[in-house]
């Protein structure tokens, strides 16, 4: 799916900021668990590198959303 298609689905679901933050945190945990299992099996792929690069961006997105949430209180 494209970014635009995914965004439309997210808007239709009417997710709150707190739900989005929780989902992003869960995604980080899922990705870390996946990467650790790959390392433990001695496996590595280009997808693993993509996840490693994306993890900090997910954390930054969470931080931005949390700051916006605090600012709206």
N, CA, C and O atoms as a printed pandas DataFrame, in Angstrom:
     atom_number atom_name residue_name chain_id  residue_number  x_coord  y_coord  z_coord
0              1         N          UNK        A               1    0.833   -1.182    0.000
1              2        CA          UNK        A               1    0.000    0.000    0.000
2              3         C          UNK        A               1    0.877    1.244    0.000
3              4         O          UNK        A               1    2.009    1.226    0.484
4              5         N          UNK        A               2    0.345    2.303   -0.541
5              6        CA          UNK        A               2    1.078    3.560   -0.557
6              7         C          UNK        A               2    0.867    4.305    0.763
7              8         O          UNK        A               2   -0.035    3.988    1.539
8              9         N          UNK        A               3    1.713    5.290    0.991
9             10        CA          UNK        A               3    1.578    6.153    2.162
10            11         C          UNK        A               3    0.174    6.759    2.207
11            12         O          UNK        A               3   -0.470    6.776    3.256
12            13         N          UNK        A               4   -0.284    7.247    1.079
13            14        CA          UNK        A               4   -1.591    7.895    1.016
14            15         C          UNK        A               4   -2.716    6.929    1.374
15            16         O          UNK        A               4   -3.653    7.301    2.081
16            17         N          UNK        A               5   -2.628    5.701    0.894
17            18        CA          UNK        A               5   -3.645    4.699    1.205
18            19         C          UNK        A               5   -3.646    4.357    2.693
19            20         O          UNK        A               5   -4.701    4.250    3.319
20            21         N          UNK        A               6   -2.455    4.188    3.241
21            22        CA          UNK        A               6   -2.349    3.882    4.670
22            23         C          UNK        A               6   -2.866    5.037    5.523
23            24         O          UNK        A               6   -3.524    4.816    6.539
24            25         N          UNK        A               7   -2.570    6.262    5.111
25            26        CA          UNK        A               7   -3.044    7.432    5.835
26            27         C          UNK        A               7   -4.571    7.500    5.819
27            28         O          UNK        A               7   -5.193    7.833    6.828
28            29         N          UNK        A               8   -5.159    7.191    4.693
29            30        CA          UNK        A               8   -6.614    7.198    4.583
30            31         C          UNK        A               8   -7.236    6.164    5.527
31            32         O          UNK        A               8   -8.240    6.444    6.182
32            33         N          UNK        A               9   -6.649    4.988    5.594
33            34        CA          UNK        A               9   -7.142    3.947    6.507
34            35         C          UNK        A               9   -7.042    4.427    7.950
35            36         O          UNK        A               9   -7.976    4.256    8.735
36            37         N          UNK        A              10   -5.918    5.021    8.291
37            38        CA          UNK        A              10   -5.726    5.515    9.659
38            39         C          UNK        A              10   -6.755    6.587   10.005
39            40         O          UNK        A              10   -7.295    6.600   11.112
40            41         N          UNK        A              11   -7.024    7.478    9.067
41            42        CA          UNK        A              11   -8.030    8.525    9.309
42            43         C          UNK        A              11   -9.416    7.921    9.485
43            44         O          UNK        A              11  -10.189    8.383   10.325
44            45         N          UNK        A              12   -9.736    6.908    8.714
45            46        CA          UNK        A              12  -11.032    6.247    8.836
46            47         C          UNK        A              12  -11.196    5.593   10.208
47            48         O          UNK        A              12  -12.299    5.538   10.752
48            49         N          UNK        A              13  -10.097    5.102   10.756
49            50        CA          UNK        A              13  -10.147    4.445   12.072
50            51         C          UNK        A              13  -10.242    5.450   13.215
51            52         O          UNK        A              13  -10.512    5.066   14.353
52            53         N          UNK        A              14  -10.025    6.716   12.929
53            54        CA          UNK        A              14  -10.128    7.790   13.916
54            55         C          UNK        A              14   -9.313    7.485   15.177
55            56         O          UNK        A              14   -9.816    7.571   16.297
56            57         N          UNK        A              15   -8.061    7.132   14.967
57            58        CA          UNK        A              15   -7.170    6.823   16.085
58            59         C          UNK        A              15   -6.823    8.086   16.865
59            60         O          UNK        A              15   -6.603    9.147   16.282
60            61         N          UNK        A              16   -6.776    7.960   18.177
61            62        CA          UNK        A              16   -6.350    9.084   19.019
62            63         C          UNK        A              16   -4.822    9.125   19.051
63            64         O          UNK        A              16   -4.151    8.164   18.673
64            65         N          UNK        A              17   -4.288   10.262   19.513
65            66        CA          UNK        A              17   -2.836   10.361   19.637
66            67         C          UNK        A              17   -2.300    9.288   20.571
67            68         O          UNK        A              17   -1.259    8.690   20.298
68            69         N          UNK        A              18   -2.999    9.042   21.663
69            70        CA          UNK        A              18   -2.545    8.030   22.615
70            71         C          UNK        A              18   -2.550    6.632   21.993
71            72         O          UNK        A              18   -1.654    5.833   22.266
72            73         N          UNK        A              19   -3.535    6.334   21.173
73            74        CA          UNK        A              19   -3.560    5.033   20.488
74            75         C          UNK        A              19   -2.400    4.922   19.508
75            76         O          UNK        A              19   -1.767    3.870   19.409
76            77         N          UNK        A              20   -2.123    5.985   18.794
77            78        CA          UNK        A              20   -1.007    5.984   17.835
78            79         C          UNK        A              20    0.308    5.788   18.566
79            80         O          UNK        A              20    1.145    4.992   18.140
80            81         N          UNK        A              21    0.496    6.509   19.666
81            82        CA          UNK        A              21    1.725    6.368   20.459
82            83         C          UNK        A              21    1.875    4.933   20.935
83            84         O          UNK        A              21    2.956    4.356   20.820
84            85         N          UNK        A              22    0.806    4.348   21.468
85            86        CA          UNK        A              22    0.863    2.965   21.948
86            87         C          UNK        A              22    1.225    2.008   20.819
87            88         O          UNK        A              22    2.042    1.107   21.006
88            89         N          UNK        A              23    0.618    2.200   19.643
89            90        CA          UNK        A              23    0.905    1.328   18.502
90            91         C          UNK        A              23    2.357    1.453   18.060
91            92         O          UNK        A              23    2.993    0.453   17.727
92            93         N          UNK        A              24    2.883    2.673   18.054
93            94        CA          UNK        A              24    4.277    2.868   17.659
94            95         C          UNK        A              24    5.226    2.229   18.671
95            96         O          UNK        A              24    6.226    1.621   18.288
96            97         N          UNK        A              25    4.917    2.367   19.957
97            98        CA          UNK        A              25    5.747    1.726   20.984
98            99         C          UNK        A              25    5.689    0.202   20.845
99           100         O          UNK        A              25    6.709   -0.476   20.968
100          101         N          UNK        A              26    4.503   -0.324   20.590
101          102        CA          UNK        A              26    4.366   -1.773   20.375
102          103         C          UNK        A              26    5.160   -2.225   19.151
103          104         O          UNK        A              26    5.750   -3.305   19.150
104          105         N          UNK        A              27    5.172   -1.394   18.117
105          106        CA          UNK        A              27    5.922   -1.726   16.905
106          107         C          UNK        A              27    7.425   -1.768   17.183
107          108         O          UNK        A              27    8.127   -2.648   16.685
108          109         N          UNK        A              28    7.915   -0.821   17.975
109          110        CA          UNK        A              28    9.333   -0.835   18.347
110          111         C          UNK        A              28    9.658   -2.124   19.086
111          112         O          UNK        A              28   10.655   -2.781   18.784
112          113         N          UNK        A              29    8.829   -2.487   20.046
113          114        CA          UNK        A              29    9.059   -3.724   20.812
114          115         C          UNK        A              29    9.022   -4.939   19.892
115          116         O          UNK        A              29    9.873   -5.822   19.993
116          117         N          UNK        A              30    8.041   -4.985   18.995
117          118        CA          UNK        A              30    7.936   -6.099   18.045
118          119         C          UNK        A              30    9.190   -6.186   17.172
119          120         O          UNK        A              30    9.751   -7.266   16.983
120          121         N          UNK        A              31    9.620   -5.050   16.649
121          122        CA          UNK        A              31   10.813   -5.039   15.794
122          123         C          UNK        A              31   12.052   -5.493   16.548
123          124         O          UNK        A              31   12.860   -6.253   16.014
124          125         N          UNK        A              32   12.210   -5.037   17.781
125          126        CA          UNK        A              32   13.367   -5.435   18.585
126          127         C          UNK        A              32   13.350   -6.935   18.859
127          128         O          UNK        A              32   14.387   -7.595   18.786
128          129         N          UNK        A              33   12.172   -7.470   19.175
129          130        CA          UNK        A              33   12.038   -8.910   19.424
130          131         C          UNK        A              33   12.408   -9.693   18.171
131          132         O          UNK        A              33   13.117  -10.697   18.239
132          133         N          UNK        A              34   11.921   -9.225   17.031
133          134        CA          UNK        A              34   12.234   -9.865   15.752
134          135         C          UNK        A              34   13.740   -9.831   15.482
135          136         O          UNK        A              34   14.332  -10.845   15.114
136          137         N          UNK        A              35   14.350   -8.667   15.666
137          138        CA          UNK        A              35   15.790   -8.533   15.385
138          139         C          UNK        A              35   16.627   -9.407   16.316
139          140         O          UNK        A              35   17.604  -10.021   15.886
140          141         N          UNK        A              36   16.245   -9.463   17.586
141          142        CA          UNK        A              36   16.970  -10.307   18.539
142          143         C          UNK        A              36   16.855  -11.773   18.144
143          144         O          UNK        A              36   17.835  -12.514   18.222
144          145         N          UNK        A              37   15.667  -12.197   17.721
145          146        CA          UNK        A              37   15.498  -13.597   17.316
146          147         C          UNK        A              37   16.349  -13.905   16.081
147          148         O          UNK        A              37   16.888  -15.006   15.962
148          149         N          UNK        A              38   16.472  -12.959   15.177
149          150        CA          UNK        A              38   17.311  -13.150   13.985
150          151         C          UNK        A              38   18.778  -13.293   14.387
151          152         O          UNK        A              38   19.488  -14.166   13.888
152          153         N          UNK        A              39   19.218  -12.431   15.289
153          154        CA          UNK        A              39   20.605  -12.497   15.759
154          155         C          UNK        A              39   20.867  -13.834   16.438
155          156         O          UNK        A              39   21.893  -14.468   16.191
156          157         N          UNK        A              40   19.940  -14.265   17.295
157          158        CA          UNK        A              40   20.101  -15.529   18.026
158          159         C          UNK        A              40   20.159  -16.737   17.095
159          160         O          UNK        A              40   20.763  -17.754   17.433
160          161         N          UNK        A              41   19.529  -16.626   15.920
161          162        CA          UNK        A              41   19.573  -17.717   14.941
162          163         C          UNK        A              41   20.729  -17.569   13.961
163          164         O          UNK        A              41   20.910  -18.404   13.075
164          165         N          UNK        A              42   21.511  -16.505   14.123
165          166        CA          UNK        A              42   22.631  -16.273   13.216
166          167         C          UNK        A              42   22.199  -15.841   11.828
167          168         O          UNK        A              42   22.911  -16.079   10.852
168          169         N          UNK        A              43   21.038  -15.207   11.731
169          170        CA          UNK        A              43   20.509  -14.783   10.442
170          171         C          UNK        A              43   20.571  -13.264   10.321
171          172         O          UNK        A              43   20.503  -12.537   11.313
172          173         N          UNK        A              44   20.702  -12.810    9.084
173          174        CA          UNK        A              44   20.722  -11.373    8.822
174          175         C          UNK        A              44   20.315  -11.127    7.376
175          176         O          UNK        A              44   20.695  -11.868    6.470
176          177         N          UNK        A              45   19.531  -10.066    7.180
177          178        CA          UNK        A              45   19.116   -9.712    5.825
178          179         C          UNK        A              45   19.082   -8.190    5.699
179          180         O          UNK        A              45   19.250   -7.460    6.676
180          181         N          UNK        A              46   18.865   -7.748    4.492
181          182        CA          UNK        A              46   18.730   -6.321    4.249
182          183         C          UNK        A              46   17.542   -5.733    4.986
183          184         O          UNK        A              46   17.578   -4.575    5.401
184          185         N          UNK        A              47   16.487   -6.523    5.153
185          186        CA          UNK        A              47   15.314   -6.055    5.894
186          187         C          UNK        A              47   15.677   -5.747    7.341
187          188         O          UNK        A              47   15.163   -4.793    7.924
188          189         N          UNK        A              48   16.559   -6.552    7.917
189          190        CA          UNK        A              48   17.016   -6.281    9.282
190          191         C          UNK        A              48   17.669   -4.904    9.353
191          192         O          UNK        A              48   17.451   -4.160   10.309
192          193         N          UNK        A              49   18.465   -4.566    8.350
193          194        CA          UNK        A              49   19.119   -3.255    8.304
194          195         C          UNK        A              49   18.090   -2.128    8.205
195          196         O          UNK        A              49   18.242   -1.081    8.834
196          197         N          UNK        A              50   17.049   -2.352    7.417
197          198        CA          UNK        A              50   15.982   -1.351    7.280
198          199         C          UNK        A              50   15.312   -1.124    8.641
199          200         O          UNK        A              50   15.075    0.018    9.034
200          201         N          UNK        A              51   15.008   -2.206    9.352
201          202        CA          UNK        A              51   14.389   -2.067   10.671
202          203         C          UNK        A              51   15.311   -1.329   11.637
203          204         O          UNK        A              51   14.866   -0.465   12.392
204          205         N          UNK        A              52   16.590   -1.673   11.608
205          206        CA          UNK        A              52   17.544   -0.993   12.496
206          207         C          UNK        A              52   17.597    0.499   12.220
207          208         O          UNK        A              52   17.730    1.300   13.146
208          209         N          UNK        A              53   17.493    0.876   10.959
209          210        CA          UNK        A              53   17.501    2.293   10.592
210          211         C          UNK        A              53   16.188    2.980   10.966
211          212         O          UNK        A              53   16.183    4.167   11.294
212          213         N          UNK        A              54   15.081    2.247   10.920
213          214        CA          UNK        A              54   13.768    2.834   11.180
214          215         C          UNK        A              54   13.464    3.002   12.670
215          216         O          UNK        A              54   12.687    3.881   13.041
216          217         N          UNK        A              55   14.053    2.187   13.512
217          218        CA          UNK        A              55   13.747    2.223   14.939
218          219         C          UNK        A              55   13.927    3.623   15.551
219          220         O          UNK        A              55   13.024    4.086   16.247
220          221         N          UNK        A              56   15.046    4.310   15.322
221          222        CA          UNK        A              56   15.187    5.655   15.890
222          223         C          UNK        A              56   14.140    6.638   15.351
223          224         O          UNK        A              56   13.695    7.525   16.081
224          225         N          UNK        A              57   13.747    6.490   14.094
225          226        CA          UNK        A              57   12.720    7.369   13.530
226          227         C          UNK        A              57   11.383    7.134   14.221
227          228         O          UNK        A              57   10.638    8.082   14.468
228          229         N          UNK        A              58   11.076    5.887   14.531
229          230        CA          UNK        A              58    9.844    5.591   15.267
230          231         C          UNK        A              58    9.882    6.228   16.657
231          232         O          UNK        A              58    8.892    6.800   17.113
232          233         N          UNK        A              59   11.034    6.122   17.324
233          234        CA          UNK        A              59   11.174    6.726   18.651
234          235         C          UNK        A              59   11.011    8.246   18.572
235          236         O          UNK        A              59   10.383    8.846   19.445
236          237         N          UNK        A              60   11.564    8.862   17.547
237          238        CA          UNK        A              60   11.432   10.306   17.372
238          239         C          UNK        A              60    9.977   10.689   17.107
239          240         O          UNK        A              60    9.496   11.690   17.637
240          241         N          UNK        A              61    9.283    9.912   16.301
241          242        CA          UNK        A              61    7.868   10.178   16.028
242          243         C          UNK        A              61    7.053   10.111   17.317
243          244         O          UNK        A              61    6.161   10.931   17.535
244          245         N          UNK        A              62    7.357    9.141   18.164
245          246        CA          UNK        A              62    6.675    9.033   19.459
246          247         C          UNK        A              62    6.944   10.274   20.300
247          248         O          UNK        A              62    6.028   10.838   20.899
248          249         N          UNK        A              63    8.184   10.689   20.341
249          250        CA          UNK        A              63    8.555   11.870   21.118
250          251         C          UNK        A              63    7.805   13.111   20.655
251          252         O          UNK        A              63    7.314   13.889   21.473
252          253         N          UNK        A              64    7.721   13.293   19.340
253          254        CA          UNK        A              64    7.001   14.445   18.791
254          255         C          UNK        A              64    5.519   14.380   19.169
255          256         O          UNK        A              64    4.938   15.386   19.575
256          257         N          UNK        A              65    4.917   13.218   19.039
257          258        CA          UNK        A              65    3.501   13.070   19.397
258          259         C          UNK        A              65    3.278   13.297   20.883
259          260         O          UNK        A              65    2.288   13.917   21.270
260          261         N          UNK        A              66    4.185   12.804   21.722
261          262        CA          UNK        A              66    4.040   13.011   23.162
262          263         C          UNK        A              66    4.170   14.490   23.523
263          264         O          UNK        A              66    3.438   14.981   24.383
264          265         N          UNK        A              67    5.085   15.198   22.882
265          266        CA          UNK        A              67    5.231   16.628   23.143
266          267         C          UNK        A              67    3.977   17.379   22.716
267          268         O          UNK        A              67    3.555   18.312   23.400
268          269         N          UNK        A              68    3.380   16.990   21.606
269          270        CA          UNK        A              68    2.139   17.630   21.157
270          271         C          UNK        A              68    1.003   17.349   22.129
271          272         O          UNK        A              68    0.173   18.218   22.397
272          273         N          UNK        A              69    0.974   16.133   22.654
273          274        CA          UNK        A              69   -0.064   15.747   23.611
274          275         C          UNK        A              69    0.071   16.577   24.886
275          276         O          UNK        A              69   -0.923   17.064   25.425
276          277         N          UNK        A              70    1.303   16.735   25.364
277          278        CA          UNK        A              70    1.548   17.540   26.568
278          279         C          UNK        A              70    1.153   18.991   26.309
279          280         O          UNK        A              70    0.554   19.641   27.166
280          281         N          UNK        A              71    1.491   19.492   25.122
281          282        CA          UNK        A              71    1.159   20.875   24.779
282          283         C          UNK        A              71   -0.322   21.137   24.664
283          284         O          UNK        A              71   -0.767   22.277   24.798
284          285         N          UNK        A              72   -1.100   20.084   24.414
285          286        CA          UNK        A              72   -2.551   20.230   24.266
286          287         C          UNK        A              72   -3.295   20.072   25.583
287          288         O          UNK        A              72   -4.507   20.285   25.637
288          289         N          UNK        A              73   -2.594   19.706   26.637
289          290        CA          UNK        A              73   -3.249   19.517   27.943
290          291         C          UNK        A              73   -3.561   20.843   28.607
291          292         O          UNK        A              73   -4.111   20.868   29.708
